[in-house]
């Protein structure tokens, strides 16, 4: 078992990575918690024991469940059951579950403790680490949320073997992102070490910029277009697949702006291809719609805003001329 930490002073919390990490749950539940609510999905199929009296709440699958309505349903269930501020919420599942349950925990009684048992590669290397929680609106992805750090995160690599191949591949989109954020050749590492390396990279960034005032925005590399594609909702893309397309688009945009050369663009395409991920827009993607949606991105405070590669690595760039964005979109059409 690999034990890491997200160093946030008095709010520092442990992250356990390894086969069977879920069995550490009872040991990381806050001592004051007399009861727990376990939030999961029927499709997750991972049983946990928080070591105390608990209620299980099952939320729906799919992005439609990542909504304020689901948060309301959870909070009302917890209130009827009598969950108190000293108790704990345990989120068992992928990024959707931890995002929704974490946000509900942040706002119920103005904040109750939450522990994440992350069951997907995408969740373990990204969504479960760092305290970002939130839900979608029809107008955009993750537009409503809160920073609410968990008490602990358990990344059980044993359960990854049960994931459908496409779900596992979706996590590789975030892994590809870390390649360009200092991760290097992560694919050469054993699975546990690969997950731990990504956790450490993210923990270091979160410790330096917990609320995304600067450096943490770099973790959104490839995500501006990815979120637009997901919000448009007409494309059969998982999050990691959309991020892969977003990475190649961001490289093409950086090249259009003269920030990187063609060899660096090809490196983006090679890394994405290594993980058998898509590198082109879905057929029929509408540039006008995608530009409107990208303009609603949370980073966009001064026109179209992107994390773009450059001579010293990725950085936030704004404003970006719309004509350059259109040119880069054309460069990633099939």
Secondary structure, 3 states (H helix, E strand, C coil): CEEEEECCHHHCEEEEEECCHHHHHHHHCCCCCCEEEEEEECCCCCCCCCCCEEEEEEECCCHHHCCHHHHHHHHHHHHHHCCCCCCEEEEEECHHHHHHHHHHHHHHHHCCEEEEEECCHHHHHHHCCCCEEEEEECCEEEEEEEECCCCEEEEEHHHHHHCCHHHHHHHHHHHHHHHHHHHCCHHHCCHHHHHHHHHHHHHHHHHHCCCCCCHHHHHHCCHHHHHHHHHHCCCCCCHHHHHHHHHHHHHHHHHHCCCCCHHHHHHHHHHHHHCCCCCCCCCCCCHHHHHHHHCCCCCCCCCCCEEECCCCCCEEECCCCHHHHHHHHHHCCC
